Amino acid sequence: MTTALETQLRSRAHDLLAEGVVELFLGYRQGSNPLRVAPFVARTPLETAKLVWNAVCVPNLAGTLAKHAGQRIGVALKACDAQSVRELLKLNQLERSRLYLIGIGCAGMADPAAITDAAPGRVTGLAEAGPDLVLTTADDVVRRERGTLLLTKCATCTGMPTDFCDEWLGEAPPAPPAVPAERFAAVQALATLAPPERLAFWSEHLSRCTLCYACQTVCPLCFCKECALTLERDHPRRQAREPMTIFAYHLMRAYHLADRCTGCDECSRVCPEDIPLNLICRKLEQDRSQV
Amino acid sequence: MSEPFEPKIVGLLCSWCAYAGADTAGVSRVQYPPNLRIVRVMCSGRVDPLFVARAFEHGADGVLVAGCHPGDCHYLSGNNYAEERFAKFAQLLDFFGLDQRRFKLAWVSGSEGARFAAIVAEMTEELRALGPLELKVQ
């Protein structure tokens, strides 16, 4: 089922490509199952029919955008992606004049894991109906409230940067809300622990880290061509996975992102070991807001 | 038989002040614990927090970064950069639960041999009490 927003997006992308305003249009295409989407670059007006916009467009497009830097490119942005793009522009990784930014009125993205838990079986279809999501499984169709399935970052979204996009699709953006206190609740809970307990918390989580560097690869703001922190696959230190090697990596990654991280939570999304890396992002954000 | 724990401390000392201060301590025969391994750097502003993280990774129990007093930097502002950088870095160390006492940023001028010795002695004492930096694999 195609939503109005999706149709609008496809037609705008089609027109932009047909008129030659942009060479590429970046959005999402359907992924391997209904709860997955993948970044997708449309190069011809015809290809825009593949673009989708649904309730699980979670990946951050800013990283993909940076890979295509230099070309004239249009992109559909939700609030968190726009924050990352703004940061990339600030750091001279993109050229504003070569971008055509379409802001999307985003009602918050649903967590695919939460959807899977909420559905009575394997989800074979996902649609939107007002404030609800309609989940189709093999022998049932259920409605679930979108608000209860949101990603944690979306539940406490800080909104789209003002006067940033070239045009808007969907509902006009609500005024950026004050930063909700619950955004930092988990970090504050961690801060009240004694240092040894915090160390135990991180040891427990980081001991699962395999140094796969997915968090670094996916991060839109980790754009160095060569990274001082990554070790070759056959490097003894990477293979031994000493706890302090892992700590040093995550510590330095946090330090390098200290004034860049925009809190898109891509790192914790891609982590194969489900390490709560988003806590680090929240911590950085909290520290910045206190300066 | 277990020997009492002796911490290993890596000292990243600026060539113009802190390193000279260590030299003054030596020349004037001030006693301080031999737990410090000194690395001379040209300026405290040269010290990347990565050096500190690597020192911990390779077995240091504590790291001391020392440079010129604010305003006395040989390169005018290197120590100001160091101060900003390590303020942020220390916050992150704390966030990950590594004890704040394991990392120290100090200002020591070339003539302050006794002060340098006192800083090293104090840090060594603290780390002896704190024990080795051991991260357990769960």
Chai-1 contact restraints between the chains, C-beta under 6 A:
chainA,res_idxA,chainB,res_idxB,connection_type,confidence,min_distance_angstrom,max_distance_angstrom,comment,restraint_id
A,P195,B,G97,contact,1.0,0.0,6.0,A-B,restraint_1
A,P195,B,D99,contact,1.0,0.0,6.0,A-B,restraint_2
A,R198,B,G97,contact,1.0,0.0,6.0,A-B,restraint_3
A,L199,B,G97,contact,1.0,0.0,6.0,A-B,restraint_4
A,W202,B,F96,contact,1.0,0.0,6.0,A-B,restraint_5
A,W202,B,G97,contact,1.0,0.0,6.0,A-B,restraint_6
A,S203,B,L135,contact,1.0,0.0,6.0,A-B,restraint_7
A,S203,B,Q138,contact,1.0,0.0,6.0,A-B,restraint_8
A,E204,B,Q138,contact,1.0,0.0,6.0,A-B,restraint_9
A,S207,B,V137,contact,1.0,0.0,6.0,A-B,restraint_10
A,S207,B,Q138,contact,1.0,0.0,6.0,A-B,restraint_11
A,P243,B,L135,contact,1.0,0.0,6.0,A-B,restraint_12
A,P243,B,V137,contact,1.0,0.0,6.0,A-B,restraint_13
A,M244,B,F56,contact,1.0,0.0,6.0,A-B,restraint_14
A,M244,B,E57,contact,1.0,0.0,6.0,A-B,restraint_15
A,M244,B,L135,contact,1.0,0.0,6.0,A-B,restraint_16
A,T245,B,E57,contact,1.0,0.0,6.0,A-B,restraint_17
A,A248,B,A53,contact,1.0,0.0,6.0,A-B,restraint_18
A,A248,B,E57,contact,1.0,0.0,6.0,A-B,restraint_19
A,L251,B,A53,contact,1.0,0.0,6.0,A-B,restraint_20
A,L251,B,L92,contact,1.0,0.0,6.0,A-B,restraint_21
A,L251,B,F96,contact,1.0,0.0,6.0,A-B,restraint_22
A,M252,B,L50,contact,1.0,0.0,6.0,A-B,restraint_23
A,M252,B,A53,contact,1.0,0.0,6.0,A-B,restraint_24
A,A254,B,L92,contact,1.0,0.0,6.0,A-B,restraint_25
A,Y255,B,P49,contact,1.0,0.0,6.0,A-B,restraint_26
A,Y255,B,F89,contact,1.0,0.0,6.0,A-B,restraint_27
A,Y255,B,L92,contact,1.0,0.0,6.0,A-B,restraint_28
A,A258,B,K88,contact,1.0,0.0,6.0,A-B,restraint_29
A,K283,B,F95,contact,1.0,0.0,6.0,A-B,restraint_30
